[in-house]
């Protein structure tokens, strides 16, 4: 099998996280809501800066629990895979290699756990925006502001995040088997698992019921493609790189507010915000059904 055939097979190997036709909910702060509506864009955060420190690497933690099983006890292959993981860790630290950006959603439109990320007493509220997943898939794009053109060197993928350990093991095993006939199988296995790893998380995060959009930049050593211009926001004193992903207003179905005693003013504010930026009046505005006492 020549290298072209191997690359074609590699690109055809998909991990079944599957898309959805459901409404997906992006939870955010009041400032975040204002920025999303006014800019008609969502922030895609560099995956190295997400709240899960094992982001992207959990897949290799699972792999290493039983490498004899995954690689049929072949010591040379196990050693080669471990070496490729070490190389990957070094390259990920080099800007431009394997950079990926994530937009997180939840399948739960009224999650107490998710509201708690943004709600602080009755003074600071949280919001979520409900998007039609299919319309968002069709319209979401990155835009190079200076060049006035769409990036050409990126890949989009969306799907469910998998939390179940047995399901994760099965997905890893299936990917490993895809490269049995490859010459440099360790190289291809590790890179495909790195892609898969963006959709695997530890079970402690399962309450998020996450659905995510992954945007991956393809490394271009000759820098002949559209230059990548990160923007930055401050989170807990850290400068966090992100990309703006633009959507069409028709993809937005609803906006909901976290539990609050100030419901009338909160909902009125959402209506005025949508009106000011020309959104359709058909967008549903709602309030969490979780009861609050104060």
PyMOL commands that set and color helices and strands:
alter all, ss='L'
color gray80, all
select helices_A, chain A and resi 3-12+30-39+47-49+58-64+67-70+75-92+112-115+133-139+165-178+185-197+203-208+249-251+263-276
alter helices_A, ss='H'
color red, helices_A
select strands_A, chain A and resi 23-29+41-46+100-106+126-132+141-142+154-160+210-217+231-235+238-246+252-257+284-287
alter strands_A, ss='S'
color yellow, strands_A
deselect
rebuild
show_as cartoon
